[in-house]
Amino acid sequence: MQINKQTLKDDGFVGFRSFDQLDINRVPRAPGIYVVLKPEGFERVFLAKSLGARFKKRDPSLPQPALEAEWIENADVLYIGKAGPGSTGNRGLRKHIQEFTDFGRGRPVGHWDGRLIWQLAGSQSLVIAWKELAPEEVNHAEAAYHAEFVRIYGKLPFANLVQARTKGA
């Protein structure tokens, strides 16, 4: 079974807005996990240079062969991320997704994870969805989705370069 928009909806994900239509104020402040998906008819074109910001003088761009190696043609999900509450309890989905989109718009914020998203032409048409979770469930949920994705597709989603694991696993 694939992981796609319908299976994610069935599992409680909401939102499903393209980056160019996302109203960040409609994203909850609660912790949770989020996914980036290809919209219907999306054609993969890699940019030579990432639209993502340089952070700490590091270029987020990868060479074309590295991007090709990460791509999974038949997968709708391109990235699975998490948004914990943070040490002060005010991070959550809204803050994390805002930083993710800001990074993709060239603002130098510390959101290095998922950076390959911003090396796709048409990245603003990609779709983001999220699922609120209790703080203690976030790490386990992200790790479980990563593990399930690897089980189905043989490797992590395109923009996930590191597999999440729960402590002790």
N, C-alpha and C positions, 0 to 999 in steps of 0.2 A: 504494500500500500504506500502511496506517495504522501508527502507532506505538502499540502497546497492550501489555497484560500479556503476551500470548503472544510477540509479537516481541521484547519486552525479555527474557523468560526465554530465548528462543532465542539471544539475544546475551550471555547470561551474568549477567543481573541476578538477584539473590536477595533474600530477605527477605519482601517483599510482606505487610507487617503494617500494620494500621491504627494511627494514632497512639495510640489509646487501648489498644491491645494490644501496643505496641512495648516490648520488653525491651532497653533501650539496651546492656546488657552483652553482648548477642548480635550487636551491630553491630561489625564489625572496626575495629581502630585504623588500618588501612592507608589510604592515599590512594585516591581513586576518584571516581566520579560517582554521583549519586542522582536519583531521580525521585519525584514525587508524582502519584498517579493517582486518578481518581474510582472509587469502588467501584461494583459493579453496582447499578443502580437509584437512583443518587445524583441528587437533585433540587437544582438550583441555586437557592439563596436567598441574597441578599446582605444582610449585616448593615449597619446604618447606621454603626456604629463597630466598628473592628477589635478582635479579642481580643488582638492583638499589643501588645507593650509600647511605651510611648513611650521613645525613645532619644535622648539629647541634646535633650530637649524637643520632638522632632518627632513629630507624630501620624502613625501609619502608615496611617490611613484615607484612602480615596479616595471621592469622591462616586459615587452610583449610576450616572450616565451614563458615567463613566470606567471603572467595573467592567464595565458592559455592553459597552463598546467593546473590551475585552480578551478577553472570553469567546468561546470557540470551542465551539459546541454539540456537534459530533460528535467532538471530541478527548477521549481518555481521559487523556492526560498533561496535567497542570496546571502542572508546574514541572520544570525540569531544572537541577540544581546540581552544583557540584564541591566536593571536599574535598581540597585539597593537603596536603602534609606540614607546612607551616608552616616558619618560619625555624629552629625548634629540632627539627623532625622529629617532633613529638608531636601534631599536629593531627588529621589523618585523618578518616575517615568518622564514627567514634563521637563525637568531640568536636564536629564540625561539625553533625551531626544533633541532638546534645544541645542545642546552642545554638539551632538552628532550632526545636526543639520548646519549649524554654524561652521563647523570644521569643513563640511562639504561646500560651503559658500566662500571658503578662503579665509575665514577668521581663525587666527592662531589660538585655538583652545586645545586643551589636552585630551582629545578624543581620538587616539591613534587606532583603537580597535575598529574594525569595519572599514578601514581606509580605502580598500579596493573598490568599494561602491562608487567612490568619487572619481574613479578612472574609467568609468563607463560613460560613453556618449548617451545623452538622454537620461542621466541619473535623476533629474528632477521629476521624471515620469514614474520612477519606481514607487512602489506602494509600501507604506509602513502600517503595521498593526501592532497592538499591544494587549497584554493581559495583566490585570492587577493581581498581585499575590501578597500574602502576609510576608513580612521581612524574612522570617525564618525559612520560607519556602523558595525564595528567589534562586539561591545557588543550586539547590537540588533540581529545580525546574529547568534551568539553563543547561545543566549537565545532562539531564535526562533527554532533552530535545537534541542536544549535540550527539549523544550516544545513539538515539533512534535514527537521526539523519545519517550517521556513519553506517549504521546497520543496513539502511535502505539503499544508500547511494555509494557506499564504499569509502567515502571521505567526507570531510566537513563542508558546509556551505562555502561558496566561492569566497566570500569576504571574511570568513572565520579562519584565522591562521593558527589559532591555539585552541585545543579542545578543553572545555570546562570540565572540571572534575569536582566531586564533593570530597570533603575531607575524609581521609581514611579509605578512599576508593583507589 
